[in-house]
Amino acid sequence: MIRYLLTPLLILMLCAPALAGDARQSLDRFFAEVTRFDARFEQVVINEQDDVLQVSEGRVQLQRPGRFRWDYETPFRQLIIADGQFLWTYDEELAQATAQPMEQVLAGAPIMLLSEPRPLEEDFDVTEVGHQAGLEWVELIPQDRDADFTRILIGMDNDRVGMMVLYDQFGQQTRIRFTDMRLNPSIPAATFRFEAPAGVDVIRH
């Protein structure tokens, strides 16, 4: 089971309207010009009662199309790698790794917004919703009403994605804030390959 990224921050109102087109133009430039990025992240999961369920931190590296690596460092170690064909999940504590075809487990997942060059309007109703906490926000409402997430907010910091807010069908929020983001850095190909350490059980689906 993927504990964080694929299981499914508090922004109910976004005030002070943004300059027309700023957020969407920044997001479009990000998708058009950025093929790789490397960043730190903090992820907070909040339930419907606004209780914090989990706070985690780590590093994310992404290369379009279809490759990413999420290293969860706290509160415990977990690694998620997409190599273009399979999604690998490695739980260091359990000494267990699983491999699943990406097309099966990532269809419609929010991470694919960042890792696949696909026009947003094909899957979402897109609206600029204002300025808050130093970011310009874009709201994405899935056109597929059976999607796992009912609403996605993307906060742009100039031409960088500063934060993503994911709302799932159960009223839970997942807030992912990116910091120290480097755009289009050189990332070794081996970053997106998983090799199981000795003694680790590998389960393939």
N, C-alpha and C positions, 0 to 999 in steps of 0.2 A: 504494500500500500504506500502510495506517495503521501507523506504526511503534510506537506506544505503547499508546494507550488500548484499541484493539479487538483487539490481538494478545495479549492477554494482552497484613508483611510477613512475618521468620522466626518463627512462633509455633507450635511443635509441641505445647506443653502450656500450658494456662492454669490457674494455680493460685489458691488462696484464693477459694473460692466466693463469688459475688456475693449480695447480698440478693435473696431470691426475687422475681422479676418485675421487678427494677429495669431491666435492660438492655432487655428486650422492651417494657416500658412507655415507656421513653425513645424507643425506635425508633418505636413506634406514634405517640407524640406528634409526633415529627419529621415523619412522613408525613402526619399529620392537620393539622398547624398550619403547616408550612413549604411555601410555594409557590414561593419564590425564595431563592437564596443566592449569596453572593459570597465566595470564599476563595482563599488561596494553597494550593499543593500541592507536595509532593515525591513523586516516583514512583521506586521502585526495583524493577528486574527481577532476579530471582535464579534460577539454574538448579537442576537436581536435585542438583548437587554443592555447593550453597550458595555458588557463585561469583556475584559481582555482575556482571551483564551491562551494565546501564545505570542511570544516575542522571539524572533530569531534574527540572526545576522550572518553575513557571509559575503561572498564575492560571486559576481556573475560575469561570464564572457559569452558573447554571441557573435555568430557569423552567419550572414544570410547567403543563400537560403538554407533553412532547416537545421542549423547546428547551434547548440548552446550548451553551457556548462554552469550549473548552480552548485556552488560549494557552501553548504550550510555548516557554519563553524560553532555557533551557539544556538540553543542550549546543549545540543549534542551534534555529533558529526553525521552528515548525510550528503551524498553526492548524487546529482541528477545530470545525466549527459544525453543529449540528442546528437547522434552521429550522422544524421541524414537518412538513416534507415530504421534504426532501433532507438527506443528510449531506454536508457539504463538507469536503474535506481540502486544505489549501493548504501546500505546501512552498516556503518562501521561497528556499532555496538552489537548488532545481531550477526555480524560476519556473513551477510547474505546480499546477493545481487540478483536483480531481475532484469530481463530484457523483453521488451514488448514492441511490436511493430508500431512505428510512429503514426501511421495513417489510421490506426485503430484507436489509440489512446489520446491523441492530440487533436483530433478533428474538433474544431470549434473552441479549443482551449485558448485563453487570452494570450499566452506566451507566443502563439503563432502570429498575433498581430505584429510583433516585433521581428519575427524571424522569417516571415514569408512575404514577398513582394506582391500583395494582392490589394486592389482598390477597396477602400473601406466601404464605399457605397454598395458593394456587392453583397455585404453581409449585415450592415448596420445602418440605422438612421443616425446621422451625425449632426450635432449641434454644439455651437460654442456657448459656454454657460458662465463665463466671467473670470474675474481675477480674485484669487484668495491665497494667502500665505506666500506671496511672492511668485506665484505661478499663474499661468494662463491656462484655462481648463477647456477641454473638449469632452462632451458626453457622447457615448456610443450606446445605442439601444439595439440589441440583436433583432433582426427581422424574423429569425426563427424563434418563436415563442417557447419552444421546448429546449432552448439552449440552457446550459448549466448556470449561466450568469444572466441576470436580468438587466444589468446596467454596468457600464465600465466608464470610469472617469480617467482621463489622462491629463496630467498637469505638465505643461511645457515650461522649461527654464531656458529662455531664448530658444536655441535650436536643439536642446537636449530634453529627453524625457526625465523629468524630475521626480514624478510619482505616478503610480497607477492605483486606482481604487476599484476593487471588484466587489459587486454585490451579487450573492447567489440566490437561488430559489427559496432558501430557508431564512432569509433576512440577515445572513452572516456577511461580514465585510472582511476583505483582505486588503490591507494597505501595504504597498511596497514603495519605499522611498529609496531613490538612487542617489549616491554621492560619489564624488571623485571620478565621474564618468570621463573616459577617454574615448574619443571618436576615431574610428578607422585606424586603430593601432595594429602593429604586426602581431599576429597571434599564431603560434606554431600549430600545425595540423594535428599534432599529437594531443593537443588540449581537448579535442573532441573525440578522442578514442578512449574506450574503457578497457582496461586490462585488470582482471580480478586478481587481487593479492592471493598469495598462497594460503590455502585453508578456507577460502571463502566459497560457500555454496552458490552456484549460479542456476537460476531458474529461468527457463525460456518459455514464453507463451506463444 
